[in-house]
């Protein structure tokens, strides 16, 4: 049975800010100093391919990893967005 694009779009779930910070934290923990470089390369690659939504997702992860690495945000704490 094939899945159409519209069915796939309806099946997508949305990540919360907390989910995104957890993902960024796990990615940074697993890949260390290379994590930001990987995320930056993903942004450039997806932009070049015309995949703006995917590029934006990786850009957000890159920003969040920067916050985590510089200790501006504790991903295990309560995250407040102003």
PDB file of N, CA, C and O in Angstrom, chain B, residues numbered from 101:
ATOM      1  N   UNK B 101       0.842  -1.178   0.000  1.00  0.00           N
ATOM      2  CA  UNK B 101       0.000   0.000   0.000  1.00  0.00           C
ATOM      3  C   UNK B 101       0.884   1.237   0.000  1.00  0.00           C
ATOM      4  O   UNK B 101       1.743   1.381   0.870  1.00  0.00           O
ATOM      5  N   UNK B 102       0.690   2.110  -0.939  1.00  0.00           N
ATOM      6  CA  UNK B 102       1.476   3.342  -1.045  1.00  0.00           C
ATOM      7  C   UNK B 102       0.836   4.441  -0.209  1.00  0.00           C
ATOM      8  O   UNK B 102      -0.383   4.484  -0.039  1.00  0.00           O
ATOM      9  N   UNK B 103       1.681   5.331   0.312  1.00  0.00           N
ATOM     10  CA  UNK B 103       1.209   6.464   1.106  1.00  0.00           C
ATOM     11  C   UNK B 103       1.364   7.726   0.272  1.00  0.00           C
ATOM     12  O   UNK B 103       2.443   8.001  -0.254  1.00  0.00           O
ATOM     13  N   UNK B 104       0.299   8.484   0.154  1.00  0.00           N
ATOM     14  CA  UNK B 104       0.363   9.726  -0.613  1.00  0.00           C
ATOM     15  C   UNK B 104       1.002  10.832   0.216  1.00  0.00           C
ATOM     16  O   UNK B 104       1.111  10.725   1.438  1.00  0.00           O
ATOM     17  N   UNK B 105       1.426  11.904  -0.471  1.00  0.00           N
ATOM     18  CA  UNK B 105       2.035  13.037   0.230  1.00  0.00           C
ATOM     19  C   UNK B 105       1.074  13.665   1.226  1.00  0.00           C
ATOM     20  O   UNK B 105       1.490  14.072   2.310  1.00  0.00           O
ATOM     21  N   UNK B 106      -0.195  13.751   0.880  1.00  0.00           N
ATOM     22  CA  UNK B 106      -1.164  14.364   1.796  1.00  0.00           C
ATOM     23  C   UNK B 106      -1.336  13.516   3.054  1.00  0.00           C
ATOM     24  O   UNK B 106      -1.491  14.058   4.149  1.00  0.00           O
ATOM     25  N   UNK B 107      -1.310  12.180   2.905  1.00  0.00           N
ATOM     26  CA  UNK B 107      -1.402  11.318   4.078  1.00  0.00           C
ATOM     27  C   UNK B 107      -0.165  11.473   4.945  1.00  0.00           C
ATOM     28  O   UNK B 107      -0.265  11.485   6.172  1.00  0.00           O
ATOM     29  N   UNK B 108       0.996  11.592   4.323  1.00  0.00           N
ATOM     30  CA  UNK B 108       2.236  11.768   5.058  1.00  0.00           C
ATOM     31  C   UNK B 108       2.236  13.094   5.798  1.00  0.00           C
ATOM     32  O   UNK B 108       2.670  13.157   6.949  1.00  0.00           O
ATOM     33  N   UNK B 109       1.758  14.152   5.162  1.00  0.00           N
ATOM     34  CA  UNK B 109       1.705  15.471   5.794  1.00  0.00           C
ATOM     35  C   UNK B 109       0.791  15.450   7.024  1.00  0.00           C
ATOM     36  O   UNK B 109       1.108  16.077   8.034  1.00  0.00           O
ATOM     37  N   UNK B 110      -0.311  14.755   6.951  1.00  0.00           N
ATOM     38  CA  UNK B 110      -1.223  14.662   8.093  1.00  0.00           C
ATOM     39  C   UNK B 110      -0.623  13.835   9.215  1.00  0.00           C
ATOM     40  O   UNK B 110      -0.955  14.047  10.381  1.00  0.00           O
ATOM     41  N   UNK B 111       0.257  12.891   8.885  1.00  0.00           N
ATOM     42  CA  UNK B 111       0.838  12.003   9.887  1.00  0.00           C
ATOM     43  C   UNK B 111       1.999  12.648  10.635  1.00  0.00           C
ATOM     44  O   UNK B 111       2.439  12.112  11.652  1.00  0.00           O
ATOM     45  N   UNK B 112       2.505  13.784  10.162  1.00  0.00           N
ATOM     46  CA  UNK B 112       3.625  14.447  10.825  1.00  0.00           C
ATOM     47  C   UNK B 112       3.219  14.910  12.216  1.00  0.00           C
ATOM     48  O   UNK B 112       2.085  15.323  12.457  1.00  0.00           O
ATOM     49  N   UNK B 113       4.177  14.827  13.113  1.00  0.00           N
ATOM     50  CA  UNK B 113       3.934  15.363  14.438  1.00  0.00           C
ATOM     51  C   UNK B 113       4.813  16.594  14.618  1.00  0.00           C
ATOM     52  O   UNK B 113       5.826  16.749  13.936  1.00  0.00           O
ATOM     53  N   UNK B 114       4.432  17.440  15.514  1.00  0.00           N
ATOM     54  CA  UNK B 114       5.180  18.667  15.753  1.00  0.00           C
ATOM     55  C   UNK B 114       5.984  18.528  17.037  1.00  0.00           C
ATOM     56  O   UNK B 114       5.484  18.041  18.051  1.00  0.00           O
ATOM     57  N   UNK B 115       7.237  18.964  16.977  1.00  0.00           N
ATOM     58  CA  UNK B 115       8.103  18.928  18.144  1.00  0.00           C
ATOM     59  C   UNK B 115       7.884  20.186  18.973  1.00  0.00           C
ATOM     60  O   UNK B 115       7.663  21.269  18.431  1.00  0.00           O
ATOM     61  N   UNK B 116       7.946  20.034  20.277  1.00  0.00           N
ATOM     62  CA  UNK B 116       7.883  21.193  21.156  1.00  0.00           C
ATOM     63  C   UNK B 116       9.282  21.796  21.263  1.00  0.00           C
ATOM     64  O   UNK B 116      10.257  21.191  20.816  1.00  0.00           O
ATOM     65  N   UNK B 117       9.380  22.981  21.851  1.00  0.00           N
ATOM     66  CA  UNK B 117      10.688  23.601  22.086  1.00  0.00           C
ATOM     67  C   UNK B 117      11.532  22.704  22.988  1.00  0.00           C
ATOM     68  O   UNK B 117      12.733  22.554  22.763  1.00  0.00           O
ATOM     69  N   UNK B 118      10.925  22.117  23.988  1.00  0.00           N
ATOM     70  CA  UNK B 118      11.638  21.200  24.867  1.00  0.00           C
ATOM     71  C   UNK B 118      12.183  19.993  24.110  1.00  0.00           C
ATOM     72  O   UNK B 118      13.306  19.552  24.354  1.00  0.00           O
ATOM     73  N   UNK B 119      11.372  19.458  23.185  1.00  0.00           N
ATOM     74  CA  UNK B 119      11.827  18.339  22.355  1.00  0.00           C
ATOM     75  C   UNK B 119      13.030  18.741  21.505  1.00  0.00           C
ATOM     76  O   UNK B 119      13.991  17.985  21.363  1.00  0.00           O
ATOM     77  N   UNK B 120      12.956  19.945  20.945  1.00  0.00           N
ATOM     78  CA  UNK B 120      14.052  20.430  20.095  1.00  0.00           C
ATOM     79  C   UNK B 120      15.330  20.603  20.913  1.00  0.00           C
ATOM     80  O   UNK B 120      16.409  20.225  20.457  1.00  0.00           O
ATOM     81  N   UNK B 121      15.222  21.170  22.111  1.00  0.00           N
ATOM     82  CA  UNK B 121      16.407  21.323  22.954  1.00  0.00           C
ATOM     83  C   UNK B 121      16.958  19.965  23.383  1.00  0.00           C
ATOM     84  O   UNK B 121      18.175  19.796  23.458  1.00  0.00           O
ATOM     85  N   UNK B 122      16.106  19.014  23.659  1.00  0.00           N
ATOM     86  CA  UNK B 122      16.565  17.667  24.024  1.00  0.00           C
ATOM     87  C   UNK B 122      17.312  17.041  22.848  1.00  0.00           C
ATOM     88  O   UNK B 122      18.367  16.434  23.033  1.00  0.00           O
ATOM     89  N   UNK B 123      16.768  17.186  21.642  1.00  0.00           N
ATOM     90  CA  UNK B 123      17.417  16.663  20.442  1.00  0.00           C
ATOM     91  C   UNK B 123      18.770  17.334  20.222  1.00  0.00           C
ATOM     92  O   UNK B 123      19.762  16.663  19.936  1.00  0.00           O
ATOM     93  N   UNK B 124      18.807  18.656  20.355  1.00  0.00           N
ATOM     94  CA  UNK B 124      20.063  19.393  20.186  1.00  0.00           C
ATOM     95  C   UNK B 124      21.078  18.968  21.241  1.00  0.00           C
ATOM     96  O   UNK B 124      22.262  18.810  20.942  1.00  0.00           O
ATOM     97  N   UNK B 125      20.622  18.786  22.454  1.00  0.00           N
ATOM     98  CA  UNK B 125      21.510  18.375  23.540  1.00  0.00           C
ATOM     99  C   UNK B 125      22.072  16.975  23.297  1.00  0.00           C
ATOM    100  O   UNK B 125      23.267  16.740  23.475  1.00  0.00           O
ATOM    101  N   UNK B 126      21.216  16.060  22.895  1.00  0.00           N
ATOM    102  CA  UNK B 126      21.657  14.695  22.613  1.00  0.00           C
ATOM    103  C   UNK B 126      22.633  14.659  21.437  1.00  0.00           C
ATOM    104  O   UNK B 126      23.628  13.934  21.467  1.00  0.00           O
ATOM    105  N   UNK B 127      22.343  15.438  20.416  1.00  0.00           N
ATOM    106  CA  UNK B 127      23.211  15.500  19.233  1.00  0.00           C
ATOM    107  C   UNK B 127      24.583  16.053  19.614  1.00  0.00           C
ATOM    108  O   UNK B 127      25.612  15.527  19.188  1.00  0.00           O
ATOM    109  N   UNK B 128      24.591  17.117  20.419  1.00  0.00           N
ATOM    110  CA  UNK B 128      25.856  17.722  20.858  1.00  0.00           C
ATOM    111  C   UNK B 128      26.629  16.760  21.760  1.00  0.00           C
ATOM    112  O   UNK B 128      27.852  16.662  21.665  1.00  0.00           O
ATOM    113  N   UNK B 129      25.921  16.058  22.627  1.00  0.00           N
ATOM    114  CA  UNK B 129      26.575  15.108  23.524  1.00  0.00           C
ATOM    115  C   UNK B 129      27.206  13.958  22.735  1.00  0.00           C
ATOM    116  O   UNK B 129      28.312  13.516  23.044  1.00  0.00           O
ATOM    117  N   UNK B 130      26.498  13.484  21.726  1.00  0.00           N
ATOM    118  CA  UNK B 130      26.989  12.349  20.948  1.00  0.00           C
ATOM    119  C   UNK B 130      28.145  12.719  20.021  1.00  0.00           C
ATOM    120  O   UNK B 130      29.084  11.942  19.849  1.00  0.00           O
ATOM    121  N   UNK B 131      28.070  13.913  19.424  1.00  0.00           N
ATOM    122  CA  UNK B 131      29.057  14.281  18.405  1.00  0.00           C
ATOM    123  C   UNK B 131      30.084  15.307  18.873  1.00  0.00           C
ATOM    124  O   UNK B 131      30.998  15.654  18.124  1.00  0.00           O
ATOM    125  N   UNK B 132      29.945  15.787  20.085  1.00  0.00           N
ATOM    126  CA  UNK B 132      30.925  16.715  20.644  1.00  0.00           C
ATOM    127  C   UNK B 132      31.057  17.994  19.827  1.00  0.00           C
ATOM    128  O   UNK B 132      30.064  18.561  19.371  1.00  0.00           O
ATOM    129  N   UNK B 133      32.302  18.440  19.650  1.00  0.00           N
ATOM    130  CA  UNK B 133      32.565  19.697  18.955  1.00  0.00           C
ATOM    131  C   UNK B 133      32.149  19.664  17.485  1.00  0.00           C
ATOM    132  O   UNK B 133      31.947  20.714  16.875  1.00  0.00           O
ATOM    133  N   UNK B 134      32.021  18.476  16.918  1.00  0.00           N
ATOM    134  CA  UNK B 134      31.642  18.370  15.499  1.00  0.00           C
ATOM    135  C   UNK B 134      30.149  18.592  15.273  1.00  0.00           C
ATOM    136  O   UNK B 134      29.730  18.793  14.133  1.00  0.00           O
ATOM    137  N   UNK B 135      29.345  18.563  16.318  1.00  0.00           N
ATOM    138  CA  UNK B 135      27.892  18.659  16.167  1.00  0.00           C
ATOM    139  C   UNK B 135      27.470  19.941  15.460  1.00  0.00           C
ATOM    140  O   UNK B 135      26.643  19.896  14.549  1.00  0.00           O
ATOM    141  N   UNK B 136      28.018  21.076  15.860  1.00  0.00           N
ATOM    142  CA  UNK B 136      27.646  22.350  15.227  1.00  0.00           C
ATOM    143  C   UNK B 136      28.086  22.374  13.763  1.00  0.00           C
ATOM    144  O   UNK B 136      27.380  22.908  12.907  1.00  0.00           O
ATOM    145  N   UNK B 137      29.244  21.797  13.481  1.00  0.00           N
ATOM    146  CA  UNK B 137      29.720  21.735  12.099  1.00  0.00           C
ATOM    147  C   UNK B 137      28.795  20.876  11.248  1.00  0.00           C
ATOM    148  O   UNK B 137      28.474  21.244  10.117  1.00  0.00           O
ATOM    149  N   UNK B 138      28.365  19.739  11.779  1.00  0.00           N
ATOM    150  CA  UNK B 138      27.433  18.877  11.051  1.00  0.00           C
ATOM    151  C   UNK B 138      26.123  19.605  10.775  1.00  0.00           C
ATOM    152  O   UNK B 138      25.589  19.541   9.668  1.00  0.00           O
ATOM    153  N   UNK B 139      25.614  20.292  11.782  1.00  0.00           N
ATOM    154  CA  UNK B 139      24.349  21.017  11.631  1.00  0.00           C
ATOM    155  C   UNK B 139      24.498  22.140  10.605  1.00  0.00           C
ATOM    156  O   UNK B 139      23.607  22.350   9.782  1.00  0.00           O
ATOM    157  N   UNK B 140      25.617  22.860  10.651  1.00  0.00           N
ATOM    158  CA  UNK B 140      25.852  23.943   9.685  1.00  0.00           C
ATOM    159  C   UNK B 140      25.899  23.382   8.263  1.00  0.00           C
ATOM    160  O   UNK B 140      25.313  23.953   7.344  1.00  0.00           O
ATOM    161  N   UNK B 141      26.594  22.270   8.091  1.00  0.00           N
ATOM    162  CA  UNK B 141      26.677  21.661   6.758  1.00  0.00           C
ATOM    163  C   UNK B 141      25.308  21.189   6.282  1.00  0.00           C
ATOM    164  O   UNK B 141      25.007  21.268   5.091  1.00  0.00           O
ATOM    165  N   UNK B 142      24.478  20.701   7.199  1.00  0.00           N
ATOM    166  CA  UNK B 142      23.122  20.286   6.830  1.00  0.00           C
ATOM    167  C   UNK B 142      22.305  21.485   6.361  1.00  0.00           C
ATOM    168  O   UNK B 142      21.557  21.381   5.389  1.00  0.00           O
ATOM    169  N   UNK B 143      22.444  22.623   7.043  1.00  0.00           N
ATOM    170  CA  UNK B 143      21.731  23.841   6.640  1.00  0.00           C
ATOM    171  C   UNK B 143      22.124  24.225   5.215  1.00  0.00           C
ATOM    172  O   UNK B 143      21.258  24.448   4.368  1.00  0.00           O
ATOM    173  N   UNK B 144      23.424  24.301   4.952  1.00  0.00           N
ATOM    174  CA  UNK B 144      23.918  24.698   3.632  1.00  0.00           C
ATOM    175  C   UNK B 144      23.460  23.713   2.565  1.00  0.00           C
ATOM    176  O   UNK B 144      23.022  24.117   1.488  1.00  0.00           O
ATOM    177  N   UNK B 145      23.562  22.425   2.865  1.00  0.00           N
ATOM    178  CA  UNK B 145      23.189  21.391   1.899  1.00  0.00           C
ATOM    179  C   UNK B 145      21.703  21.445   1.553  1.00  0.00           C
ATOM    180  O   UNK B 145      21.330  21.412   0.380  1.00  0.00           O
ATOM    181  N   UNK B 146      20.855  21.528   2.585  1.00  0.00           N
ATOM    182  CA  UNK B 146      19.415  21.559   2.329  1.00  0.00           C
ATOM    183  C   UNK B 146      18.990  22.846   1.627  1.00  0.00           C
ATOM    184  O   UNK B 146      18.087  22.818   0.791  1.00  0.00           O
ATOM    185  N   UNK B 147      19.619  23.963   1.949  1.00  0.00           N
ATOM    186  CA  UNK B 147      19.311  25.206   1.237  1.00  0.00           C
ATOM    187  C   UNK B 147      19.665  25.080  -0.237  1.00  0.00           C
ATOM    188  O   UNK B 147      18.901  25.505  -1.104  1.00  0.00           O
ATOM    189  N   UNK B 148      20.824  24.494  -0.520  1.00  0.00           N
ATOM    190  CA  UNK B 148      21.264  24.317  -1.907  1.00  0.00           C
ATOM    191  C   UNK B 148      20.317  23.404  -2.685  1.00  0.00           C
ATOM    192  O   UNK B 148      20.151  23.567  -3.894  1.00  0.00           O
ATOM    193  N   UNK B 149      19.699  22.449  -1.999  1.00  0.00           N
ATOM    194  CA  UNK B 149      18.758  21.528  -2.628  1.00  0.00           C
ATOM    195  C   UNK B 149      17.340  22.095  -2.707  1.00  0.00           C
ATOM    196  O   UNK B 149      16.438  21.448  -3.239  1.00  0.00           O
ATOM    197  N   UNK B 150      17.144  23.305  -2.175  1.00  0.00           N
ATOM    198  CA  UNK B 150      15.819  23.907  -2.187  1.00  0.00           C
ATOM    199  C   UNK B 150      14.895  23.360  -1.116  1.00  0.00           C
ATOM    200  O   UNK B 150      13.677  23.510  -1.213  1.00  0.00           O
ATOM    201  N   UNK B 151      15.452  22.737  -0.110  1.00  0.00           N
ATOM    202  CA  UNK B 151      14.674  22.153   0.991  1.00  0.00           C
ATOM    203  C   UNK B 151      14.661  23.126   2.167  1.00  0.00           C
ATOM    204  O   UNK B 151      15.296  22.885   3.194  1.00  0.00           O
ATOM    205  N   UNK B 152      13.934  24.218   2.004  1.00  0.00           N
ATOM    206  CA  UNK B 152      13.921  25.277   3.000  1.00  0.00           C
ATOM    207  C   UNK B 152      13.452  24.852   4.374  1.00  0.00           C
ATOM    208  O   UNK B 152      14.011  25.293   5.378  1.00  0.00           O
ATOM    209  N   UNK B 153      12.438  24.006   4.443  1.00  0.00           N
ATOM    210  CA  UNK B 153      11.901  23.568   5.737  1.00  0.00           C
ATOM    211  C   UNK B 153      12.939  22.730   6.492  1.00  0.00           C
ATOM    212  O   UNK B 153      13.117  22.890   7.700  1.00  0.00           O
ATOM    213  N   UNK B 154      13.610  21.849   5.778  1.00  0.00           N
ATOM    214  CA  UNK B 154      14.653  21.038   6.416  1.00  0.00           C
ATOM    215  C   UNK B 154      15.843  21.890   6.823  1.00  0.00           C
ATOM    216  O   UNK B 154      16.423  21.682   7.889  1.00  0.00           O
ATOM    217  N   UNK B 155      16.212  22.850   5.980  1.00  0.00           N
ATOM    218  CA  UNK B 155      17.321  23.747   6.314  1.00  0.00           C
ATOM    219  C   UNK B 155      16.991  24.533   7.575  1.00  0.00           C
ATOM    220  O   UNK B 155      17.850  24.702   8.441  1.00  0.00           O
ATOM    221  N   UNK B 156      15.756  25.016   7.689  1.00  0.00           N
ATOM    222  CA  UNK B 156      15.342  25.791   8.858  1.00  0.00           C
ATOM    223  C   UNK B 156      15.385  24.937  10.127  1.00  0.00           C
ATOM    224  O   UNK B 156      15.797  25.418  11.183  1.00  0.00           O
ATOM    225  N   UNK B 157      14.960  23.674  10.028  1.00  0.00           N
ATOM    226  CA  UNK B 157      15.010  22.762  11.170  1.00  0.00           C
ATOM    227  C   UNK B 157      16.447  22.631  11.675  1.00  0.00           C
ATOM    228  O   UNK B 157      16.690  22.743  12.876  1.00  0.00           O
ATOM    229  N   UNK B 158      17.396  22.397  10.776  1.00  0.00           N
ATOM    230  CA  UNK B 158      18.797  22.246  11.170  1.00  0.00           C
ATOM    231  C   UNK B 158      19.374  23.562  11.667  1.00  0.00           C
ATOM    232  O   UNK B 158      20.238  23.568  12.543  1.00  0.00           O
ATOM    233  N   UNK B 159      18.899  24.694  11.110  1.00  0.00           N
ATOM    234  CA  UNK B 159      19.344  25.999  11.598  1.00  0.00           C
ATOM    235  C   UNK B 159      18.913  26.187  13.058  1.00  0.00           C
ATOM    236  O   UNK B 159      19.693  26.658  13.886  1.00  0.00           O
ATOM    237  N   UNK B 160      17.675  25.818  13.362  1.00  0.00           N
ATOM    238  CA  UNK B 160      17.196  25.921  14.741  1.00  0.00           C
ATOM    239  C   UNK B 160      18.012  25.036  15.669  1.00  0.00           C
ATOM    240  O   UNK B 160      18.368  25.461  16.768  1.00  0.00           O
ATOM    241  N   UNK B 161      18.318  23.806  15.245  1.00  0.00           N
ATOM    242  CA  UNK B 161      19.157  22.933  16.059  1.00  0.00           C
ATOM    243  C   UNK B 161      20.536  23.550  16.273  1.00  0.00           C
ATOM    244  O   UNK B 161      21.093  23.471  17.369  1.00  0.00           O
ATOM    245  N   UNK B 162      21.085  24.162  15.229  1.00  0.00           N
ATOM    246  CA  UNK B 162      22.395  24.805  15.330  1.00  0.00           C
ATOM    247  C   UNK B 162      22.373  25.932  16.359  1.00  0.00           C
ATOM    248  O   UNK B 162      23.289  26.043  17.173  1.00  0.00           O
ATOM    249  N   UNK B 163      21.346  26.757  16.331  1.00  0.00           N
ATOM    250  CA  UNK B 163      21.213  27.852  17.300  1.00  0.00           C
ATOM    251  C   UNK B 163      21.080  27.293  18.715  1.00  0.00           C
ATOM    252  O   UNK B 163      21.714  27.787  19.647  1.00  0.00           O
ATOM    253  N   UNK B 164      20.264  26.272  18.865  1.00  0.00           N
ATOM    254  CA  UNK B 164      20.061  25.670  20.186  1.00  0.00           C
ATOM    255  C   UNK B 164      21.343  25.025  20.698  1.00  0.00           C
ATOM    256  O   UNK B 164      21.648  25.126  21.887  1.00  0.00           O
ATOM    257  N   UNK B 165      22.099  24.366  19.825  1.00  0.00           N
ATOM    258  CA  UNK B 165      23.377  23.781  20.244  1.00  0.00           C
ATOM    259  C   UNK B 165      24.347  24.866  20.686  1.00  0.00           C
ATOM    260  O   UNK B 165      25.108  24.675  21.634  1.00  0.00           O
ATOM    261  N   UNK B 166      24.320  26.008  19.998  1.00  0.00           N
ATOM    262  CA  UNK B 166      25.157  27.130  20.412  1.00  0.00           C
ATOM    263  C   UNK B 166      24.796  27.608  21.805  1.00  0.00           C
ATOM    264  O   UNK B 166      25.678  27.912  22.608  1.00  0.00           O
ATOM    265  N   UNK B 167      23.497  27.676  22.099  1.00  0.00           N
ATOM    266  CA  UNK B 167      23.036  28.064  23.439  1.00  0.00           C
ATOM    267  C   UNK B 167      23.486  27.058  24.491  1.00  0.00           C
ATOM    268  O   UNK B 167      23.897  27.439  25.587  1.00  0.00           O
ATOM    269  N   UNK B 168      23.408  25.785  24.157  1.00  0.00           N
ATOM    270  CA  UNK B 168      23.782  24.727  25.099  1.00  0.00           C
ATOM    271  C   UNK B 168      25.285  24.747  25.355  1.00  0.00           C
ATOM    272  O   UNK B 168      25.723  24.692  26.504  1.00  0.00           O
ATOM    273  N   UNK B 169      26.075  24.826  24.283  1.00  0.00           N
ATOM    274  CA  UNK B 169      27.541  24.801  24.411  1.00  0.00           C
ATOM    275  C   UNK B 169      28.052  26.003  25.195  1.00  0.00           C
ATOM    276  O   UNK B 169      29.008  25.882  25.961  1.00  0.00           O
ATOM    277  N   UNK B 170      27.423  27.161  25.009  1.00  0.00           N
ATOM    278  CA  UNK B 170      27.861  28.369  25.708  1.00  0.00           C
ATOM    279  C   UNK B 170      27.214  28.511  27.089  1.00  0.00           C
ATOM    280  O   UNK B 170      27.384  29.535  27.751  1.00  0.00           O
ATOM    281  N   UNK B 171      26.475  27.489  27.520  1.00  0.00           N
ATOM    282  CA  UNK B 171      25.826  27.439  28.847  1.00  0.00           C
ATOM    283  C   UNK B 171      24.787  28.538  29.058  1.00  0.00           C
ATOM    284  O   UNK B 171      24.534  28.934  30.196  1.00  0.00           O
ATOM    285  N   UNK B 172      24.187  29.032  27.990  1.00  0.00           N
ATOM    286  CA  UNK B 172      23.086  29.992  28.119  1.00  0.00           C
ATOM    287  C   UNK B 172      21.779  29.288  28.437  1.00  0.00           C
ATOM    288  O   UNK B 172      20.851  29.897  28.969  1.00  0.00           O
ATOM    289  N   UNK B 173      21.705  27.986  28.105  1.00  0.00           N
ATOM    290  CA  UNK B 173      20.492  27.206  28.339  1.00  0.00           C
ATOM    291  C   UNK B 173      20.886  25.853  28.909  1.00  0.00           C
ATOM    292  O   UNK B 173      21.827  25.212  28.441  1.00  0.00           O
ATOM    293  N   UNK B 174      20.149  25.435  29.927  1.00  0.00           N
ATOM    294  CA  UNK B 174      20.313  24.092  30.471  1.00  0.00           C
ATOM    295  C   UNK B 174      19.169  23.254  29.913  1.00  0.00           C
ATOM    296  O   UNK B 174      18.022  23.433  30.322  1.00  0.00           O
ATOM    297  N   UNK B 175      19.459  22.337  28.981  1.00  0.00           N
ATOM    298  CA  UNK B 175      18.366  21.560  28.366  1.00  0.00           C
ATOM    299  C   UNK B 175      17.632  20.671  29.361  1.00  0.00           C
ATOM    300  O   UNK B 175      16.519  20.228  29.079  1.00  0.00           O
ATOM    301  N   UNK B 176      18.225  20.406  30.507  1.00  0.00           N
ATOM    302  CA  UNK B 176      17.530  19.608  31.535  1.00  0.00           C
ATOM    303  C   UNK B 176      16.668  20.471  32.437  1.00  0.00           C
ATOM    304  O   UNK B 176      15.872  19.948  33.217  1.00  0.00           O
ATOM    305  N   UNK B 177      16.819  21.803  32.340  1.00  0.00           N
ATOM    306  CA  UNK B 177      16.030  22.709  33.155  1.00  0.00           C
ATOM    307  C   UNK B 177      14.743  23.101  32.469  1.00  0.00           C
ATOM    308  O   UNK B 177      14.423  22.607  31.387  1.00  0.00           O
ATOM    309  N   UNK B 178      14.016  23.983  33.097  1.00  0.00           N
ATOM    310  CA  UNK B 178      12.779  24.513  32.519  1.00  0.00           C
ATOM    311  C   UNK B 178      13.149  25.613  31.541  1.00  0.00           C
ATOM    312  O   UNK B 178      13.863  26.554  31.890  1.00  0.00           O
ATOM    313  N   UNK B 179      12.663  25.491  30.323  1.00  0.00           N
ATOM    314  CA  UNK B 179      13.004  26.443  29.276  1.00  0.00           C
ATOM    315  C   UNK B 179      11.885  27.473  29.182  1.00  0.00           C
ATOM    316  O   UNK B 179      10.711  27.127  29.052  1.00  0.00           O
ATOM    317  N   UNK B 180      12.268  28.731  29.249  1.00  0.00           N
ATOM    318  CA  UNK B 180      11.325  29.836  29.138  1.00  0.00           C
ATOM    319  C   UNK B 180      11.652  30.634  27.901  1.00  0.00           C
ATOM    320  O   UNK B 180      12.797  31.040  27.698  1.00  0.00           O
ATOM    321  N   UNK B 181      10.654  30.862  27.074  1.00  0.00           N
ATOM    322  CA  UNK B 181      10.860  31.658  25.868  1.00  0.00           C
ATOM    323  C   UNK B 181      10.123  32.966  26.051  1.00  0.00           C
ATOM    324  O   UNK B 181       8.935  32.986  26.372  1.00  0.00           O
ATOM    325  N   UNK B 182      10.844  34.068  25.842  1.00  0.00           N
ATOM    326  CA  UNK B 182      10.263  35.402  26.011  1.00  0.00           C
ATOM    327  C   UNK B 182       9.886  35.987  24.692  1.00  0.00           C
ATOM    328  O   UNK B 182       9.380  37.108  24.636  1.00  0.00           O
TER     329      UNK B 182
END
